[in-house]
Amino acid sequence: MSLTIVDLDKGEKAVIKTFTTKDIPLKLIEMGCFEGSMVELVQRAPMNDPLYLNINGTYLAIRSEIASQILIEKI
C-alpha cells in the first residue's frame, strides 16, 4: 500500500519518496518539497483541506489534491 501526505496524522513525520505525477508545482520544489525531504503534518484545516506542513523547516500549506500525489514513508 502506498502512503501519501494525506495519510499522515497530526504530528506524524515521514520522508518523501517520490511523486505520482510530474505536475508538482515548481513553487513546492523551490520550498524544499523533493525526494528525501522530511515532512511533518502540523495541522489540518476544517474539512481537511488544505494541509499545513513542515518540510525541512519550511512551513507551508498545500491542497489535499496535491498532497495525495506525494508518496511517503512514515518514520
Backbone as a chain_set.jsonl record, in Angstrom:
{"seq": "MSLTIVDLDKGEKAVIKTFTTKDIPLKLIEMGCFEGSMVELVQRAPMNDPLYLNINGTYLAIRSEIASQILIEKI", "coords": {"N": [[0.838, -1.182, 0.0], [0.608, 2.163, -0.873], [1.564, 5.057, 0.769], [0.55, 8.454, 1.227], [1.042, 12.01, 1.722], [-1.429, 12.862, 2.621], [-2.274, 10.768, 4.194], [-1.048, 11.051, 6.627], [-1.203, 11.594, 10.175], [-1.9, 14.234, 12.514], [1.087, 15.641, 13.662], [2.657, 13.479, 12.902], [5.586, 12.229, 11.233], [7.41, 11.894, 8.157], [9.249, 10.669, 5.285], [9.704, 11.99, 2.095], [9.21, 10.039, -0.711], [8.652, 9.761, -3.523], [6.933, 11.172, -6.403], [3.651, 10.905, -7.749], [3.001, 12.077, -10.069], [4.141, 14.255, -12.685], [3.462, 16.827, -12.511], [3.906, 18.462, -10.272], [3.735, 21.481, -8.552], [6.151, 24.009, -9.277], [6.732, 25.817, -7.285], [6.476, 24.353, -4.886], [8.65, 22.604, -5.032], [10.734, 24.458, -5.001], [10.458, 25.269, -2.393], [11.433, 23.193, -0.963], [10.238, 20.716, -1.181], [10.971, 17.816, -2.113], [12.261, 14.614, -3.216], [13.399, 12.639, -0.514], [13.165, 14.572, 1.412], [12.215, 15.619, 4.718], [9.012, 15.492, 6.122], [6.372, 16.851, 8.052], [3.132, 16.647, 9.358], [1.539, 19.377, 10.455], [-0.928, 20.626, 10.945], [-4.408, 20.216, 10.161], [-6.739, 21.851, 8.14], [-10.185, 22.923, 8.621], [-12.5, 20.618, 7.232], [-10.453, 19.167, 6.182], [-8.774, 20.353, 4.28], [-6.836, 23.055, 3.315], [-3.683, 21.288, 3.941], [-1.409, 21.863, 6.547], [1.982, 21.98, 6.589], [5.3, 21.024, 7.704], [8.157, 21.144, 6.059], [11.296, 20.173, 6.018], [11.895, 22.306, 7.792], [10.597, 24.435, 6.614], [7.542, 26.009, 6.588], [4.422, 25.363, 5.152], [1.306, 25.478, 3.359], [-0.626, 23.129, 1.651], [-2.857, 21.954, -0.872], [-5.1, 19.195, -0.497], [-5.428, 17.667, -2.767], [-3.005, 17.913, -4.174], [-1.248, 16.983, -2.197], [-1.967, 14.32, -2.098], [-0.609, 13.233, -4.166], [1.964, 12.877, -3.474], [4.16, 10.57, -2.531], [5.081, 8.846, 0.452], [7.184, 7.661, 3.174], [6.547, 6.596, 6.325], [8.047, 7.582, 9.446]], "CA": [[0.0, 0.0, 0.0], [1.373, 3.397, -0.968], [1.088, 6.137, 1.633], [0.79, 9.813, 0.762], [0.993, 13.003, 2.787], [-2.809, 12.906, 3.118], [-2.439, 9.681, 5.157], [-0.412, 11.384, 7.905], [-1.979, 12.167, 11.266], [-1.275, 15.421, 13.082], [2.308, 15.377, 14.409], [3.45, 12.398, 12.314], [6.668, 12.612, 10.321], [7.688, 10.949, 7.091], [10.223, 11.071, 4.271], [9.126, 11.973, 0.753], [9.854, 9.029, -1.54], [8.51, 10.088, -4.945], [5.689, 11.814, -6.787], [2.895, 10.081, -8.692], [2.789, 12.884, -11.267], [5.218, 15.194, -12.994], [2.852, 18.152, -12.46], [4.051, 19.084, -8.956], [4.062, 22.897, -8.767], [7.549, 24.398, -9.087], [6.821, 26.515, -6.0], [6.7, 23.349, -3.835], [10.023, 22.124, -5.157], [11.583, 25.551, -4.541], [10.332, 25.381, -0.941], [12.065, 22.037, -0.341], [9.425, 19.501, -1.311], [11.561, 16.917, -3.094], [12.566, 13.28, -2.701], [14.351, 12.602, 0.587], [12.855, 15.618, 2.395], [11.423, 15.27, 5.895], [7.739, 16.211, 6.152], [5.558, 16.653, 9.247], [1.811, 17.263, 9.292], [1.382, 20.258, 11.599], [-2.346, 20.901, 11.198], [-5.381, 20.094, 9.07], [-7.78, 22.872, 8.175], [-11.526, 22.334, 8.607], [-12.803, 19.864, 6.01], [-9.194, 18.505, 5.8], [-8.131, 20.97, 3.132], [-5.532, 22.48, 2.982], [-2.856, 20.697, 4.986], [-0.303, 22.727, 6.954], [3.12, 21.075, 6.702], [6.672, 21.47, 7.935], [9.037, 20.379, 5.18], [12.692, 20.579, 6.268], [11.947, 23.603, 8.458], [9.783, 25.411, 5.903], [6.118, 25.776, 6.829], [3.59, 25.708, 4.022], [0.005, 24.833, 3.251], [-0.897, 22.633, 0.305], [-4.169, 21.348, -1.046], [-5.115, 17.736, -0.376], [-5.295, 17.103, -4.116], [-1.568, 17.828, -4.476], [-0.642, 16.135, -1.167], [-2.265, 12.91, -2.397], [0.282, 12.809, -5.244], [3.327, 12.812, -2.939], [4.323, 9.313, -1.808], [5.948, 8.985, 1.626], [7.445, 6.528, 4.073], [6.468, 7.094, 7.699], [9.205, 7.344, 10.317]], "C": [[0.885, 1.247, 0.0], [0.749, 4.473, -0.092], [1.424, 7.479, 1.002], [0.723, 10.761, 1.952], [-0.396, 13.089, 3.406], [-3.035, 11.861, 4.209], [-1.801, 9.967, 6.512], [-1.438, 11.895, 8.904], [-1.203, 13.351, 11.824], [-0.067, 15.024, 13.936], [3.17, 14.265, 13.835], [4.471, 12.943, 11.326], [6.898, 11.502, 9.31], [8.77, 11.522, 6.183], [9.531, 10.97, 2.916], [9.921, 10.988, -0.103], [9.821, 9.387, -3.02], [7.181, 10.795, -5.164], [4.984, 10.937, -7.806], [2.614, 10.818, -9.993], [3.997, 13.784, -11.49], [4.727, 16.63, -12.895], [2.881, 18.767, -11.065], [4.441, 20.544, -9.184], [5.516, 23.219, -8.429], [7.738, 25.087, -7.738], [7.092, 25.536, -4.858], [8.138, 22.854, -3.863], [10.996, 23.197, -4.66], [11.558, 25.699, -3.024], [10.84, 24.125, -0.229], [11.298, 20.741, -0.427], [9.983, 18.64, -2.445], [11.919, 15.603, -2.426], [13.644, 13.348, -1.628], [14.09, 13.646, 1.656], [12.005, 15.066, 3.526], [10.161, 16.127, 5.885], [6.991, 15.858, 7.434], [4.219, 17.349, 9.039], [1.599, 18.057, 10.573], [-0.094, 20.417, 11.953], [-3.166, 20.627, 9.948], [-6.406, 21.204, 9.232], [-9.146, 22.18, 8.266], [-11.808, 21.722, 7.232], [-11.547, 19.213, 5.409], [-8.495, 19.109, 4.589], [-8.02, 22.466, 3.361], [-4.855, 21.848, 4.194], [-1.697, 21.647, 5.272], [0.87, 21.823, 7.306], [4.395, 21.803, 7.102], [7.54, 20.559, 7.076], [10.439, 20.931, 5.335], [12.782, 21.981, 6.854], [11.18, 24.714, 7.768], [8.316, 25.057, 6.112], [5.32, 26.234, 5.622], [2.278, 24.954, 4.063], [-0.179, 24.379, 1.808], [-2.267, 21.97, 0.281], [-4.054, 19.828, -0.972], [-4.929, 17.059, -1.719], [-3.826, 16.928, -4.498], [-0.88, 16.898, -3.485], [-0.86, 14.657, -1.45], [-1.389, 12.378, -3.528], [1.739, 12.694, -4.788], [3.442, 11.564, -2.053], [5.37, 9.465, -0.701], [6.236, 7.637, 2.266], [7.471, 7.082, 5.488], [7.717, 6.726, 8.495], [8.693, 6.777, 11.632]], "O": [[1.812, 1.352, 0.803], [-0.443, 4.763, -0.198], [2.445, 7.627, 0.331], [0.385, 10.35, 3.062], [-0.522, 13.363, 4.6], [-3.9, 12.047, 5.066], [-1.994, 9.199, 7.455], [-2.416, 12.544, 8.533], [0.007, 13.457, 11.629], [-0.179, 14.177, 14.823], [4.32, 14.118, 14.248], [4.257, 13.967, 10.677], [6.619, 10.331, 9.569], [9.152, 12.687, 6.294], [8.856, 9.982, 2.627], [11.143, 11.087, -0.208], [10.846, 9.324, -3.699], [6.404, 10.99, -4.23], [5.631, 10.296, -8.634], [2.046, 10.241, -10.921], [4.777, 14.033, -10.57], [5.486, 17.56, -13.166], [1.973, 19.517, -10.708], [5.38, 20.819, -9.931], [6.045, 22.756, -7.419], [8.792, 24.953, -7.116], [7.861, 25.853, -3.951], [8.767, 22.706, -2.815], [11.971, 22.882, -3.978], [12.517, 26.193, -2.43], [10.692, 24.008, 0.987], [11.681, 19.756, 0.203], [9.528, 18.723, -3.586], [11.882, 15.496, -1.2], [14.664, 14.017, -1.795], [14.728, 13.617, 2.709], [11.185, 14.169, 3.328], [10.226, 17.337, 5.668], [6.979, 14.7, 7.852], [4.17, 18.497, 8.598], [1.491, 17.479, 11.654], [-0.466, 20.35, 13.125], [-2.686, 20.784, 8.825], [-6.884, 21.463, 10.337], [-9.247, 20.979, 8.014], [-11.395, 22.259, 6.204], [-11.57, 18.76, 4.264], [-7.698, 18.431, 3.939], [-9.045, 23.109, 3.588], [-5.378, 21.871, 5.308], [-1.078, 22.174, 4.348], [0.771, 20.995, 8.212], [4.556, 23.003, 6.879], [7.645, 19.359, 7.33], [10.745, 22.019, 4.848], [13.649, 22.763, 6.462], [11.116, 25.83, 8.285], [7.9, 23.93, 5.841], [5.507, 27.344, 5.124], [2.158, 23.921, 4.72], [0.074, 25.131, 0.868], [-2.76, 21.489, 1.301], [-3.031, 19.253, -1.342], [-4.33, 15.986, -1.796], [-3.449, 15.91, -5.079], [-0.022, 16.107, -3.876], [-0.028, 13.828, -1.082], [-1.427, 11.182, -3.819], [2.635, 12.449, -5.595], [2.884, 11.52, -0.956], [6.399, 10.116, -0.883], [5.619, 6.622, 1.943], [8.302, 7.927, 5.82], [8.354, 5.701, 8.25], [9.484, 6.494, 12.532]]}, "num_chains": 1, "name": "protein.A"}
